[in-house]
């Protein structure tokens, strides 16, 4: 009994001290621990994907190596764009290959360069030499016969019109046509027709061609007009007689009524002409 008492007192003292010290210690929380495998995945992902991009690493790799088939429709589209740029043409150019084309597997950002065209002008049929490049690398030279169409909005009559009619915008409508074929020589809808009249009769819904038009005669032969002369700081007016018919903007032969001198002057309107001294 006397031996067990000191052992009991020792353990009681240790228990008492442990309980008293625990009152002064706040519990420490280390939070939720992230497994090592998850941390490694996070580091790998943040290093390979830009914050502003929604694409993963595999998507970027697939985009970089993607290919397209350069087939007939795609090549015709590219040639149409390049030929329109080469000729600086208004309207729309459409190119059509006239023989079989073998497809080429190529990068999506390929470039077509026109090297030569025969003849070197817009016409229904041409022979085009071009090269193809893929991301700065030369793919090859090609030569193909091509049929061209040039679509432009042109004037069409909205009513029957007679020869000599003065033209106004209400007489026309516009629609796109191929001016390299049956509509060659048609008047573009952007043309200004002031000063023109019809040189022939026109039916309703007919295309208007340049050979259908004639300049309006403003100054008639034998008419007395005002002559404005200027140059070298001098400005004078005089009277003159037209010795021939004249159209707007055209040159007409004039006789000075005071000196009988004959000269050419530019027609301004029905009653006046201008000459540079």
HELIX and SHEET records of a PDB file:
HELIX    1   1 UNK A    2  UNK A   23  1                                  22    
HELIX    2   2 UNK A   36  UNK A   48  1                                  13    
HELIX    3   3 UNK A   57  UNK A   64  1                                   8    
HELIX    4   4 UNK A   72  UNK A   87  1                                  16    
HELIX    5   5 UNK A  169  UNK A  171  5                                   3    
HELIX    6   6 UNK A  210  UNK A  212  5                                   3    
SHEET    1   A 2 UNK A  68  UNK A  70  0                                        
SHEET    2   A 2 UNK A 104  UNK A 106 -1                                        
SHEET    1   B 4 UNK A  92  UNK A  97  0                                        
SHEET    2   B 4 UNK A 137  UNK A 157 -1                                        
SHEET    3   B 4 UNK A 125  UNK A 134 -1                                        
SHEET    4   B 4 UNK A 111  UNK A 118 -1                                        
SHEET    1   C 3 UNK A  92  UNK A  97  0                                        
SHEET    2   C 3 UNK A 137  UNK A 157 -1                                        
SHEET    3   C 3 UNK A 172  UNK A 178 -1                                        
SHEET    1   D 2 UNK A 196  UNK A 198  0                                        
SHEET    2   D 2 UNK A 213  UNK A 215 -1                                        
SHEET    1   E 2 UNK A 217  UNK A 219  0                                        
SHEET    2   E 2 UNK A 246  UNK A 247 -1                                        
SHEET    1   F 6 UNK A 224  UNK A 231  0                                        
SHEET    2   F 6 UNK A 234  UNK A 242 -1                                        
SHEET    3   F 6 UNK A 251  UNK A 256 -1                                        
SHEET    4   F 6 UNK A 262  UNK A 267 -1                                        
SHEET    5   F 6 UNK A 272  UNK A 276 -1                                        
SHEET    6   F 6 UNK A 224  UNK A 231  1                                        
END                                                                             
